[in-house]
Amino acid sequence: MAVDIVTLPCGPLETNAYLLVTEQHALLVDAPPDSCLAVLDELERRQARLERIVITHTHWDHIVDATALRRETGALIVAHPQAVPRLQQPRPLLTPLPFEIEPAPPDELVEDGATLLFEPLCFTVIHTPGHAPDQISLYEPTRRWLFGGDTLFPGGYGRVDLPGSSMAETIRTLRRLLELPGDVIVFPGHGPTTTIGHERGWIEQLVASGS
């Protein structure tokens, strides 16, 4: 069965929302500001029903429209257990925002190693802390897809100067990602896709240096 990936860069930070669509069903990875209308338009155009909204981590630019989308579609919000407090009481990280963040308590919790089924796909949940302690990535081994939030970008990783971030955790996470095949396509929270193989060189150097 074919699965289309629709990339929707949304909000002031152009955060990527990824809408995975089969013939009648859809799954969304992250719900940035201004993504609600874009997702609803795409769902209507494709006559698909949104089943789940997976939150990779709870930084505001990934969660703002989650509750609006749940309200409009009935989709379940899925997140890591550590995400619960920040989804129940969301707040900006460093500076005030010009809008309110609506609470988005999750309907379903997934931990490291959990399986998330979206036929014909079967994702493995990988806990990938570092940029955020509650961050998860979705790995689909058959298609070789990794939806990683702000874990890994072309040539870099998510910033570690934010509350709750950790360089040590980032290194442990990147070391773990090195175990994936080189042809795995990484769909990051911002910017274009890359592959594990393309990033392997600098990741290995970073892991070896330990800093």
NUTORPA-107386 format. One line per 10 residues: number of its first residue (from 1); their letters; for each residue x, y, z of N, C-alpha, C. Coordinates in Angstrom, 1 decimal. Atoms other than C-alpha are relative to their C-alpha. Layout:
NUTORPA-107386
NUM> a> X,Y,Z,X,Y,Z,X,Y,Z; ...
***
This chain:
NUTORPA-107386
1> mavdivtlpc> 0.8,-1.2,0.0,0.0,0.0,0.0,0.9,1.3,0.0; -0.8,-1.2,0.1,1.3,3.4,-0.9,-0.2,0.9,1.2; 0.1,-1.0,-1.1,2.0,6.0,1.8,0.7,1.3,-0.5; -0.5,-1.3,0.4,2.4,9.6,0.9,0.5,0.8,1.2; -0.5,-0.8,-1.1,4.5,11.9,3.1,-0.2,1.5,-0.5; 0.2,-1.4,0.4,3.3,15.5,2.9,0.7,0.9,1.1; -0.7,-0.8,-0.9,5.7,18.0,4.5,-0.6,1.4,0.0; 0.7,-1.3,-0.1,4.1,21.2,5.8,0.9,0.8,1.0; -0.7,-1.0,-0.9,6.6,23.8,7.2,-0.9,1.1,0.4; 1.0,-0.9,-0.5,4.5,25.9,9.5,0.6,0.9,1.1
11> gpletnayll> -0.3,-0.8,-1.2,4.8,28.7,12.0,1.2,0.9,-0.2; -1.2,-1.0,0.2,7.5,31.4,12.6,1.3,-0.7,-0.1; -1.2,0.7,0.1,10.2,28.8,12.9,0.0,-1.0,-1.1; 0.1,1.0,1.2,9.1,26.8,9.8,0.2,-1.4,0.5; -0.1,1.4,-0.5,8.7,23.7,11.9,-0.8,-1.0,-0.9; 0.6,0.9,0.9,7.9,20.7,9.8,-1.1,-0.9,0.7; 1.0,1.0,-0.4,4.6,18.9,10.3,0.0,-1.0,-1.2; 0.0,1.1,1.0,4.6,15.5,8.5,-1.3,-0.7,0.0; 1.3,0.7,0.1,1.3,14.2,7.3,0.2,-1.3,-0.8; -0.1,1.3,0.7,1.5,10.5,6.4,-1.4,-0.5,-0.4
21> vteqhallvd> 1.4,0.3,0.5,-1.5,9.5,4.2,0.0,-1.3,-0.8; 0.4,1.1,0.8,-2.8,6.2,2.9,-1.3,0.3,-0.7; 1.3,-0.3,0.8,-6.0,5.8,0.9,-1.0,0.7,0.8; 1.1,-0.6,-0.8,-8.3,6.7,3.8,0.5,0.5,1.3; -0.4,-0.3,-1.4,-6.2,7.2,6.9,1.3,0.9,0.0; -1.1,-0.9,-0.1,-3.6,9.7,8.1,0.6,0.0,1.4; -0.7,-0.1,-1.2,-1.0,10.1,10.8,0.8,1.3,-0.1; -0.7,-1.3,0.0,0.6,13.5,11.8,1.1,-0.1,1.0; -1.1,-0.2,-0.9,4.0,14.0,13.2,0.2,1.5,0.3; -0.1,-1.4,-0.5,4.0,17.3,15.2,-1.0,0.9,-0.6
31> appdsclavl> 1.1,-0.9,0.3,1.5,20.1,15.2,0.4,1.5,0.2; -0.5,-1.4,-0.2,3.3,23.5,14.8,-1.0,1.0,-0.2; 1.0,-1.1,0.2,1.6,26.9,14.8,-0.4,0.0,-1.5; 0.6,-0.2,1.4,-0.6,27.4,11.7,-0.1,-1.3,-0.8; 0.1,1.3,0.8,-0.6,23.7,10.8,-1.4,-0.5,-0.1; 1.3,0.5,-0.1,-4.2,23.1,11.7,-0.7,0.1,-1.4; 0.8,-0.2,1.2,-5.8,24.6,8.6,0.7,-0.7,-1.2; -0.8,0.7,1.1,-3.0,23.2,6.3,-0.3,-1.5,0.0; 0.3,1.4,-0.2,-3.6,19.7,7.7,-1.4,-0.3,-0.4; 1.4,0.2,0.3,-7.4,20.0,7.5,-0.2,0.1,-1.5
41> delerrqarl> 0.2,-0.1,1.4,-7.2,21.1,3.9,0.6,-1.2,-0.8; -0.6,1.2,0.6,-4.9,18.2,3.0,-0.9,-1.2,0.2; 0.9,1.2,-0.3,-7.2,15.7,4.7,-1.2,0.1,-0.8; 1.2,-0.1,0.8,-10.2,17.1,2.9,0.3,-0.3,-1.5; -0.4,0.2,1.3,-8.4,17.0,-0.4,0.1,-1.5,-0.3; -0.3,1.4,0.2,-7.4,13.4,0.1,-1.1,-0.9,0.5; 1.1,0.8,-0.6,-10.6,12.3,1.9,0.5,-1.0,0.9; -0.7,0.9,-1.0,-8.5,10.8,4.7,-0.4,0.5,1.4; 0.3,-0.3,-1.4,-9.2,10.6,8.4,1.3,0.0,0.8; -1.2,-0.1,-0.9,-6.5,11.7,10.9,-0.3,-0.9,1.2
51> eriviththw> 0.2,1.0,-1.2,-6.0,8.9,13.5,0.8,0.4,1.2; -0.9,-0.3,-1.1,-3.0,10.1,15.5,0.8,1.2,-0.3; -0.9,-1.2,0.1,-1.0,13.2,16.2,1.2,-0.4,1.0; -1.2,0.4,-0.8,2.5,12.1,17.4,0.8,1.3,0.3; -0.8,-1.2,-0.5,4.4,14.8,19.4,1.4,-0.5,0.2; -1.3,0.5,-0.2,8.1,14.3,19.0,0.6,0.6,1.3; -0.4,-0.6,-1.3,8.8,16.7,21.9,-0.8,1.3,0.3; 1.0,-1.0,-0.4,7.1,19.5,23.8,0.4,1.4,-0.1; -0.3,-1.4,0.3,8.8,22.6,22.6,-1.1,0.7,-0.7; 1.3,-0.6,0.5,6.1,25.1,21.7,-0.2,-0.1,-1.5
61> dhivdatalr> 0.2,-0.1,1.4,6.8,25.2,18.0,-0.4,-1.4,-0.6; 0.4,1.3,0.4,5.9,21.5,17.8,-1.4,-0.4,0.5; 1.2,0.5,-0.7,2.7,21.4,19.8,-1.2,1.0,-0.1; 1.0,-1.1,-0.2,0.7,24.7,19.4,-1.4,-0.5,-0.6; 1.3,0.3,0.6,-2.0,23.3,17.1,-0.5,-1.4,0.3; 0.4,1.4,-0.3,-2.3,19.8,18.6,-1.4,-0.2,0.4; 1.3,0.2,-0.6,-5.4,20.3,20.6,-1.1,0.5,-1.1; 0.9,-0.4,1.1,-7.1,22.2,17.7,-0.3,-1.1,-1.0; 0.2,1.1,1.0,-6.5,19.3,15.4,-0.7,-1.1,0.6; 0.8,1.1,-0.7,-7.7,16.8,18.0,-1.5,0.4,0.0
71> retgalivah> 1.4,-0.4,-0.1,-10.9,18.8,18.4,-0.7,-0.1,-1.4; 0.6,0.1,1.4,-11.5,19.0,14.6,-0.1,-1.3,-0.6; -0.1,1.3,0.6,-10.6,15.4,13.8,-0.3,-1.2,0.8; 0.2,1.1,-0.9,-11.0,13.3,16.9,1.3,-0.9,0.1; -1.2,0.8,-0.1,-7.4,12.1,16.5,0.6,-0.1,1.4; -0.7,0.2,-1.3,-5.4,10.8,19.5,1.3,0.7,0.0; -1.3,-0.6,-0.1,-2.4,12.8,20.7,0.9,-1.1,0.7; -1.0,1.0,-0.5,0.6,10.5,21.3,1.3,0.6,0.4; -1.3,-0.6,-0.5,3.7,11.4,23.3,0.7,-0.9,1.0; -0.8,0.7,-1.0,6.4,10.1,25.7,-0.6,0.4,1.4
81> pqavprlqqp> 0.5,-0.4,-1.4,5.4,9.9,29.4,0.6,1.2,0.6; -0.6,-1.2,-0.5,7.9,12.6,30.2,-0.6,1.3,-0.6; 0.6,-1.1,0.6,6.0,14.9,27.9,-1.3,0.5,0.7; 1.3,-0.2,-0.6,2.8,14.8,30.1,0.0,1.4,0.7; 0.1,-1.3,-0.7,3.6,17.8,32.4,0.0,1.2,-0.9; -0.1,-1.1,0.9,4.5,20.1,29.6,-1.1,0.1,-1.0; 1.1,0.0,0.8,1.6,19.1,27.5,-1.3,0.5,0.8; 1.1,-0.4,-0.9,-0.8,19.6,30.4,0.1,1.5,0.3; -0.2,-1.4,-0.3,0.7,23.0,31.2,1.1,0.5,-0.9; -1.0,-0.4,1.0,2.6,24.2,28.1,0.4,1.4,0.4
91> rplltplpfe> -0.5,-1.4,-0.3,4.8,27.3,28.4,1.2,0.2,-1.0; -1.2,-0.3,0.9,7.5,29.1,26.3,1.2,-0.4,0.7; -1.3,0.4,-0.5,11.1,28.1,26.8,0.8,1.1,0.6; -0.9,-1.1,-0.5,12.9,31.4,27.1,-0.7,1.3,0.0; 0.7,-1.4,0.1,10.8,34.4,26.0,-1.5,-0.2,-0.2; 1.5,0.1,0.2,7.1,35.1,26.1,-0.4,-0.1,-1.5; 0.5,0.2,1.4,5.1,34.2,23.0,-1.2,1.0,-0.2; 1.2,-0.9,0.3,2.5,36.5,21.3,-1.3,-0.7,-0.1; 1.2,0.7,0.1,-0.1,33.8,21.6,0.0,-1.0,1.1; 0.1,1.0,-1.0,-1.4,31.2,24.1,0.2,-1.4,-0.6
101> iepappdelv> -0.1,1.4,0.4,-0.5,27.6,23.9,-1.1,-0.8,0.7; 1.1,0.8,-0.6,-3.6,25.4,24.5,0.5,-1.3,0.5; -0.4,1.3,-0.5,-3.0,22.5,26.8,-0.4,-1.2,-0.9; 0.2,1.1,0.9,-2.7,19.2,24.9,0.3,-1.3,0.7; -0.3,1.2,-0.7,-2.8,16.3,27.4,-0.1,-1.2,-0.9; -0.1,1.1,1.0,-1.9,13.1,25.5,-1.1,-1.0,0.3; 1.0,1.1,-0.1,-4.4,10.3,24.9,0.7,-1.4,0.1; -0.8,1.3,0.1,-1.7,7.6,24.4,1.5,0.3,0.3; -1.4,-0.2,-0.3,1.8,7.3,25.9,0.8,-1.2,-0.6; -0.9,1.0,0.6,4.6,5.5,24.2,1.4,0.2,0.6
111> edgatllfep> -1.4,0.0,-0.5,8.0,4.6,25.7,1.0,-0.6,-1.0; -1.1,0.5,0.8,11.3,3.5,24.2,-0.3,-1.5,-0.3; 0.3,1.4,0.4,10.8,0.3,22.2,-1.4,-0.3,-0.4; 1.4,0.3,0.3,7.1,0.6,21.8,-0.2,-0.1,-1.5; 0.4,0.1,1.4,5.4,-0.2,18.5,-1.2,0.8,-0.3; 1.2,-0.8,0.4,3.1,2.2,16.8,-0.4,-0.4,-1.4; 0.4,0.6,1.3,1.1,0.6,14.0,-0.9,1.1,-0.8; 0.7,-0.8,0.9,-0.1,2.7,11.1,0.0,-0.7,-1.4; -0.1,0.9,1.1,-0.9,0.2,8.4,0.2,0.7,-1.3; -0.8,1.2,-0.1,1.0,-0.7,6.3,1.3,0.2,0.8
121> lcftvihtpg> -1.2,-0.3,-0.7,3.7,0.9,8.5,0.0,-0.5,1.4; -0.2,0.4,-1.4,5.0,-0.4,11.8,1.2,0.8,0.6; -1.1,-0.8,-0.6,7.0,2.2,13.7,0.5,-0.5,1.3; -0.6,0.2,-1.3,9.4,1.6,16.5,0.3,1.3,0.6; -0.2,-1.3,-0.7,9.5,4.4,19.1,1.4,-0.1,0.6; -1.3,-0.2,-0.6,13.0,5.5,20.0,0.1,1.2,0.9; -0.1,-1.1,-0.8,13.5,7.7,23.0,1.3,0.7,-0.3; -1.2,-0.7,0.4,16.0,10.3,21.8,0.2,1.4,0.7; -0.2,-1.2,-0.8,16.7,12.8,24.6,1.3,0.7,-0.4; -1.1,-0.9,0.3,19.2,15.6,24.4,-0.4,1.4,-0.2
131> hapdqislye> 0.7,-1.3,0.2,17.5,18.5,22.8,-1.1,0.3,0.9; 1.1,-0.1,-1.0,14.6,17.8,25.0,-0.1,-1.4,0.7; 0.0,1.3,-0.7,14.2,15.1,27.7,-1.1,-0.9,-0.4; 1.2,0.8,0.3,10.8,14.0,26.4,0.0,-0.4,-1.5; 0.0,0.1,1.5,11.9,13.7,22.7,0.0,-1.5,-0.4; 0.0,1.3,0.6,11.0,10.6,20.7,0.2,0.1,-1.5; -0.1,0.1,1.5,11.7,9.5,17.1,-0.8,-1.2,-0.4; 0.7,1.1,0.5,9.7,7.2,15.0,0.8,-0.7,-1.1; -0.8,0.7,1.0,11.6,4.6,13.0,-0.8,-1.1,-0.6; 0.7,1.0,0.8,10.1,2.5,10.2,1.1,-0.8,-0.7
141> ptrrwlfggd> -1.1,0.8,0.6,12.6,-0.3,9.4,-0.2,-0.5,-1.4; 0.2,0.5,1.4,11.0,-1.5,6.2,0.2,1.1,-1.0; -0.2,-1.1,0.9,10.8,1.9,4.5,1.3,0.7,0.3; -1.3,-0.7,-0.4,14.0,3.1,6.3,-0.3,1.5,0.2; 0.4,-1.4,-0.3,12.3,6.3,7.6,0.2,0.2,1.5; -0.2,-0.4,-1.4,13.2,8.1,10.8,-0.6,1.5,0.1; 0.5,-1.3,-0.3,11.0,11.0,12.0,0.5,0.4,1.3; -0.8,-0.2,-1.2,13.3,12.5,14.5,-0.2,1.3,0.8; 0.2,-1.3,-0.7,11.9,15.9,15.6,1.3,0.8,-0.1; -1.2,-0.9,0.1,14.9,18.1,16.5,1.3,-0.8,0.5
151> tlfpggygrv> -1.2,0.9,-0.4,17.3,15.1,17.1,1.2,0.2,-0.9; -1.1,0.0,1.0,19.3,15.3,13.9,-0.4,0.8,-1.2; 0.2,-0.8,1.2,19.6,17.8,11.0,1.1,-0.2,-0.9; -1.2,0.0,0.8,21.8,18.0,8.0,1.1,0.8,0.6; -1.2,-0.7,-0.5,25.2,18.8,9.5,-0.1,0.4,1.5; 0.1,-0.4,-1.4,24.0,19.2,13.1,-1.1,-0.7,0.8; 1.0,0.6,-0.9,21.7,18.4,16.0,-0.7,1.2,0.7; 0.8,-1.0,-0.7,19.1,20.2,18.1,0.8,0.7,1.1; -0.8,-0.8,-1.0,20.4,23.0,20.3,-0.1,-0.5,1.4; -0.1,0.5,-1.3,21.4,22.1,23.8,0.2,1.0,1.1
161> dlpgssmaet> -0.1,-1.1,-1.0,21.3,25.5,25.6,-1.3,0.4,0.5; 1.4,-0.2,-0.4,17.6,25.2,26.4,-0.2,-0.7,1.4; 0.3,0.7,-1.2,16.1,24.3,29.8,-0.4,-1.5,-0.3; 0.3,1.4,0.1,16.1,20.5,30.1,0.9,-0.7,-1.1; -0.9,0.6,1.0,18.6,20.0,27.2,1.3,-0.5,0.6; -1.2,0.6,-0.5,21.8,18.0,27.6,0.9,-0.5,-1.1; -1.0,0.4,1.0,24.9,17.6,25.5,0.3,-1.5,0.2; -0.3,1.4,-0.3,25.7,14.3,27.2,-1.1,-0.9,-0.6; 1.2,0.8,0.6,22.2,12.9,26.3,0.0,0.1,-1.5; -0.1,-0.1,1.4,22.6,14.2,22.8,1.0,-0.9,-0.6
171> irtlrrllel> -1.0,0.9,0.5,25.8,12.3,22.3,-0.4,-1.5,0.2; 0.5,1.4,-0.1,24.2,9.1,23.7,-1.0,-0.3,-1.0; 1.0,0.2,1.0,21.3,9.6,21.4,0.6,-0.2,-1.4; -0.6,0.1,1.3,23.5,10.2,18.3,0.8,-1.3,-0.1; -0.7,1.3,0.1,25.6,7.1,19.2,-1.0,-1.1,-0.3; 1.0,1.0,0.3,22.4,5.1,19.2,-0.4,0.0,-1.5; 0.4,-0.2,1.4,21.4,6.5,15.8,1.0,-0.6,-1.0; -1.0,0.6,0.8,24.7,5.3,14.4,-0.2,-1.5,-0.3; 0.3,1.4,0.2,23.4,1.8,14.8,-1.0,-0.3,-1.2; 1.0,0.2,1.1,20.7,2.4,12.1,0.8,-0.1,-1.4
181> pgdvivfpgh> -0.7,0.1,1.3,21.5,1.6,8.4,0.2,1.4,-0.6; -0.3,-1.3,0.6,23.1,4.3,6.4,-1.0,0.6,-0.9; 1.0,-0.5,1.0,20.3,4.6,3.9,-1.3,0.4,0.7; 1.2,-0.5,-0.7,17.7,5.5,6.6,-0.1,1.5,-0.3; 0.3,-1.4,0.3,16.1,8.8,5.5,-0.5,0.7,1.3; 0.3,-0.7,-1.2,15.9,11.3,8.4,-0.9,1.2,-0.4; 1.0,-1.1,0.2,12.8,13.6,8.4,0.1,0.9,1.2; -0.3,-0.9,-1.2,13.9,16.5,10.8,-1.2,0.9,0.2; 1.0,-1.0,-0.4,11.8,19.0,12.6,0.1,1.3,-0.7; -0.2,-1.2,0.8,13.2,21.8,10.5,0.9,-0.3,-1.2
191> gptttigher> -0.9,0.2,1.1,14.7,21.9,7.1,-0.2,-1.2,-0.8; 0.2,1.1,1.0,15.3,19.3,4.4,0.4,-1.4,0.7; -0.3,1.4,-0.4,15.7,15.5,4.8,1.5,-0.2,-0.2; -1.4,0.4,0.2,19.1,13.8,5.1,0.0,-1.5,0.2; -0.1,1.5,-0.3,20.3,10.2,5.7,1.0,-0.2,1.1; -0.9,0.4,-1.1,22.1,8.5,8.6,1.4,-0.1,-0.6; -1.4,0.1,0.7,25.0,7.7,6.1,0.6,1.3,-0.3; -0.6,-1.3,0.4,25.4,11.3,5.0,0.5,0.7,1.3; -0.4,-0.6,-1.3,25.7,12.4,8.7,1.0,-0.8,0.8; -0.7,0.9,-0.8,27.7,9.5,9.9,1.4,0.5,0.4
201> gwieqlvasg> -1.4,-0.4,-0.2,31.2,11.1,9.6,0.1,1.0,1.2; -0.1,-1.0,-1.1,30.6,14.1,11.9,-0.5,-0.5,1.3; 0.5,0.6,-1.2,28.5,12.1,14.3,1.1,-0.9,0.7; -1.1,0.8,-0.5,31.3,9.6,14.7,1.1,0.8,0.7; -1.0,-0.9,-0.6,33.8,12.4,15.4,-0.5,0.6,1.3; 0.6,-0.6,-1.2,31.4,14.0,17.9,0.0,-1.1,1.2; 0.1,1.1,-1.0,30.8,10.7,19.7,1.4,-0.4,0.6; -1.3,0.4,-0.4,34.5,9.9,19.8,0.6,1.1,0.9; -0.5,-1.1,-0.8,35.3,13.3,21.3,-0.7,0.1,1.3; 0.8,0.0,-1.3,32.6,13.0,23.9,-0.5,1.4,0.4
211> s> 0.5,-1.4,-0.3,31.7,16.8,23.7,-0.4,0.7,-1.3
***
